[in-house]
Amino acid sequence: MNTNLMLIGGERIAGNGGSRDVFNPTTGQVFASISEASKAQVDDAVSAARAAQPHWAAMAPLERAAIMHRISALISENAEELARIVVQEQGKPINEARGEVAGAAGFFSYYAEFARRIQGEILPSDARGEQIWIQRVPVGVVAAIIPWNYPAALVSRKVAPSMIAGNTIVLKPHEETPLSALYMGKLFMDAGVPAGVINIVTGAGAEIGEALTSHADVDLITMTGSVPTGKRIMATAANNLVPVSLELGGKAPFIVMDDCDIDLAVRSAVTSRYMNCGQVCICNERTLVHERVYDQFVEKFVAASRALRLGDPLSEQTDLGPKVSQRELEKVERIVEAAIKEGAEPLLQGGRPETPPVKGGYWMTPTVLTGVKPSMAIMQDEIFGPVVPVMRVESFDEALSVANDSRYGLSAYLFTNDFAKIMRAVNDINFGEVYINRVGPESLQGFHNGYRNSGLGGDDGIHGLEAFLRKKTVYANYSGTSPVALMPYAE
C-alpha cells in the first residue's frame, strides 16, 4: 500500500491538486513527493465523513473503543518506522520522535477508556410525570488542522477524542510534514476503522485548509497552529456559526527564584528551551531569574547549552536536531538580529555552525541573550527556535509582572521551594497551564489550554473531550397529559 496517499472514504487516493516535495531538514534535500488535494476532493472528504457519521455514532461506545485500542496497538507495533518518518520530515532527534509516537499511541488508549464515562444528566421537571434529560451527543463532522512540530502526536490528539465521541473527522496535516499523518492513515485502515470515519487530505493551508474550514457541512473546527492562521479560521467559521477550538502558541515565562534547586532549574530550563530545537508551543521562551542567583544560573545554563550535541537526528547521541525548514531558520535568525539591534547582549552567540553535522541541513546552535527588557520584541514575540532571552529580576513581584505582560497565555514555569510563592503563582499567573518545579510535556488527563492570543477551547482530558460533544435537552413526559397549562411560562 502506498502510504503517501490521502485517505478519503476508506480509500487511499491520489490528490488532483498537484504535487509537493517533502524536504528532509537534516540534508535540505527532497526525500519524498506527495500529491495534494483539490477543493473538489475536500468536498468528497467532508461528504464521506457526513455519510459515515450516523452509523459510527450509532455504534456502542465499546465498539468504537475496541477499534481505538487496535489503533493504539498498531502505532506501538510500528513505532520505530513512524518515529523515523517523523525524524525525516520534521528533524527532531530520534529519542524525542520515539516519545512523540508513544504519545500518539497513548491518546487512543486513553480516550478509548471514555467508552463508559461520557455521562448525561437527569433533572427534575416543573411538571408531574416528566423528566428532563441532558444528553452529550456527537457534534457531527470535525475539521482538524495540525502544524508541523508534532506531525504524529497531533494527529492522535485530534482524531482520538473525535472518534470516541461518535464524530467523523477530516484532518489536514501541515503541508511541510504530511507523511506521518498519511502513514497513520494506513494504520487506521488496518485497525478496521469504517470508511469515512477518518479522512486525511493534504495541501496548502491557504487553499485546502481554507476550503475545509469554510465548508458549510463542517460542525466543529479544531486547530493547532499560528495566531494569524487561527484568527483567519475563526473569522471564516463565523460565516457558518461553527464552533472552534484553537491552540495558537505561547511565550512561556520561566521563573527561577533564589530559594530553588538551581541545578534542577538549569536542567529543566535547558530541556524546556531546546527540545525539538525550541519548536514547541510550551517551550521556555523567556527566562526570569532572581538577581541573587542570576550569575550562578546563567553560568550553568550557558555551559549546559554549549554542551548540547548538535547532530544527525537519527543518532541516539544527538540532543539538538535541525530546524524544520530554511524559512523557519531564517525567521529565527532575523529575530536574533533584531534583538541585538535593540540592545540584547549575546552571551552565547549561536547560529549556523561553521561545520554542520550534515551538509545542507537547516542547522542552528543555541543562542543565549542577556541585557533584555520586557518591552523588547524578543520578550514579546514567539521565537520557536533555540534562542533564549535571560532577564534579571529583583523580586517575585517583578517576575510575576513581567510574566503576565504578554499577549500570550499558554504555559508558565516557576522554580521555588517557597510554598507561599507557589500559591501566589497559582493564583496570579494568568496562563492556562502553570508548571511548578517541573517542565512539560503535558499529561493526557490534563487540559492543554491557553488564554488571550494562545487560543480558546483546548485539548486533552475530559475537558478537551467536551469540545467534541454537544448537549441535547430532552423533556420526557410520561404523564399522558400536556404540562403546558400548568407551566408558569412557555416560550
Summary of the structure (lengths in Angstrom):
residues: 491
radius of gyration: 24.1
end to end distance: 57.2
largest distance: 85.1
contacts: 1806
relative contact order: 0.14
helix: 41%
strand: 22%
